[in-house]
Amino acid sequence: MRFHIEAKPYSEALLDLAQQANVTLVGAAACSGYSREALSASLTVEQALNRLLAGTNCAWKEIAPNTIQVSAAAPPAARPPAPPPSVSELLVTATKRVRDPRQLAVPITAVSGADLYPTGASDAAEGAARMSMLSTNLGPARDKLLLRGLSDGAYTGRARSTVATYLDDIPLNYNAPDPDLRLVDVQRVEIARGPQSALYGAGFLSGVYRIISNKPNLHEVSAEGAITAAVTDHGTPSGAIEGYVNLPIRSDLIGVRLAAYDQIDGGYLDNVRLGKDDVNRTERKGARLSVLFEPRDDWTVLMTAADQHLRSDDTQYTTAGSGLTRDTRIAEPHTNDITLWSAQVRRSWSWGELTSSTGVVEHAYGSLYDATASQNLFTTGALSSAYVEHTTTTMLVEDLYLTSRGTGRFQWLAGVYGSSTTEHSPSDFLAHLVTGTNKVAYSDNRHDRIDEGAAYGEASWTFAPDWTLAVGGRVFSILTHTRSLVESESENFRPRELDRSGRFNGFTPKISLQHTFVGGDLLYAVYSEGYRAGGFNSGGTTPLPEAQATYAPDRLRNYEIGLKLQAFDRRLSVNSAIYYDKWTDIQTDQYRESGLPYTTNAGDATVRGVETEIAYRADNGLSFELNGRYTETQTSNPNINFLSVLINGLPNAPPFSGGGLVSYERAVPGGWRLRVAGETAYVGKSRVTFDTLFPEMGGYVRTKLLVEMHRKSMGFQVFVTNPTNAFSDTFAFGNQFNPTQARQITPQRPTTLGVTLFAAY
């Protein structure tokens, strides 16, 4: 491989080497000093690292395939002062190539697993304050992730998710809620904002959320475990146990890594009608097994199996004025189980790298709602009623792409993608009779199949010093097929069948221009698009009007200018972007007056916004991170078959939101280190739907405080969440079968105090 690295500080030269070799590198800031000579030669990665670090106080080792760790070697007698720490030396793969996020014309937030652990963030909701991301709060594994105010509503149905959730290189969701994977033994999480259609799929309009797991280490045996116990005011105790073990089966050839966890979140809402306390208990447990095989330096095979089961005994909403109590006639449980098998094969040459990612995802989730308030629309003579929906999805995915290597003026990527998704989503309206039996008053037995094929690519050209133009796009074809059988006990109702297909073809482009200043600061401009295919509605005791029987595709056009700055020896980092989006024929999942779901087009919208992330890390152990977004959304051209008047903005899109983290770390006597951290997030006011009849929600603050003591490979944390015991309405929705009879609210979890013990080997 041909390397060309100019004379510069070792920390920056190491990052250049990692990019040219297309490997992940951590710990570059540990290498102080300045390389006095340029490196320009054809070398292996090992030879280049040895030559670059010759005579320095640094050492390197491969801790996983294509992952290099740099650390300070044993200090000499008179060691020079350590350099101030950098706020970011993390390389990312959000563009399907290993890159420094500072050099990408993409707004990316990357948080390493090492940085997530000290704040106790166990999932996307808990890490949202640092990830510049929002979510609804319907309940665990029932939420939608939101970026940049690009929200199509609070409800989850047929419309494709605007944010893609990935585990490594495999997508986990199509139209399902976020599966709420627990962040155990992860290398990092990456959030790429704005349409990422060129590389990840046209349908993900607002961004991609990727969980990058730790891979097996072929050289060292290691293990780590943690146990957590917590108590909640007005609730039952919570607890969790998690850990991983890494075993090289044969050094430099094959290894395995197993991570597992079991978590219980105690309930805190009481059902006064049923006479039960703390009903909203949730259990989440899962495991992930990875096997790495490296028969040669240029071949890598990684196989992964992951599984998570989540069950909530009840929902977490209540009604205004009820405090932490609720009054439903029956419990409303929810389940969400997901299983993934994947295989990644990578072949490297000096000029390029070929990657094949194959995956099978099985996702089953379902909910039960108290539908008594609407039962007269479906049946007569019932004491109470329930609506049950259950979805089983199987998704087969293949993503094959070839990328260039090195740092020449011309870089490229080309790939093909294919997926086949089958979905079975039966729903039943169950009436509970005086006799104590249940009868099916209504049912919709629905089957969907979605086949997608695409070819995509991207090419960049450094046409002048420090100026780079990149052009990319995705050509796609999506075939949807829907079958449904609707049955009802209503008089004069005959079973109604649906069997319809549709094909949607298109192209989504992406163009960017970037300029790199002296010192590495970056200015960029981007144009990109996103597109979601249309589909068909089914269900209802009476069919929808023809104008609502189908929903049309929607399209997003994104215009963006961004700036990435660093100062004070890279201790200060500022990333900011201004964006303007035009969203036409917005797809949205809604409910009829009966409570049954359907999907329609709401109208058009424009989104104007600015987002900023600031991070600073001093050399005295103090650091902070701040992020904020200001968004103006305006709707227009309402679909009169949906609503004649829309709210003046998008639902779940607060004008302002933000978050921050302050941390201080220092040594204390006895070889211990102390870390104190405080994390907070603010979510502004918004509405739950496009309908002006629904009240505002939000305008609340989430807070967490944490103290950690650790020494060598062991330690403990003490944390408190919601220390002021705030009761803010985080989400004004819970049950579609009685939304207009009483205002529904979702309070924050009351004050929770916990302790975590951890140890590593």
Beta strands, then each sheet from edge to edge (+ up, - down):
strand 1: 2-5
strand 2: 24-26
strand 3: 39-42
strand 4: 58-64
strand 5: 67-72
strand 6: 108-112
strand 7: 134-135
strand 8: 145-146
strand 9: 163-167
strand 10: 170-171
strand 11: 186-193
strand 12: 207-213
strand 13: 222-232
strand 14: 238-250
strand 15: 254-265
strand 16: 270-271
strand 17: 282-296
strand 18: 299-312
strand 19: 318-319
strand 20: 325-326
strand 21: 334-348
strand 22: 352-370
strand 23: 382-404
strand 24: 410-424
strand 25: 427-433
strand 26: 438-464
strand 27: 467-488
strand 28: 496-516
strand 29: 522-532
strand 30: 535-536
strand 31: 550-551
strand 32: 554-567
strand 33: 572-584
strand 34: 587-591
strand 35: 597-601
strand 36: 604-617
strand 37: 622-636
strand 38: 656-668
strand 39: 672-687
strand 40: 696-711
strand 41: 714-721
strand 42: 744-745
strand 43: 752-760
sheet 1: 1+ 3-
sheet 2: 2+ 5+ 4-
sheet 3: 6+ 11- 12+ 9+ 10-
sheet 4: 7+ 8-
sheet 5: 13+ 14- 15+ 17- 18+ 21- 22+ 23- 24+ 26- 25+
sheet 6: 13+ 43- 41+ 40- 39+ 38- 37+ 36- 33+ 32- 29+ 28- 27+
sheet 7: 16+ 20+
sheet 8: 19+ 42-
sheet 9: 30+ 31-
sheet 10: 34+ 35-
end
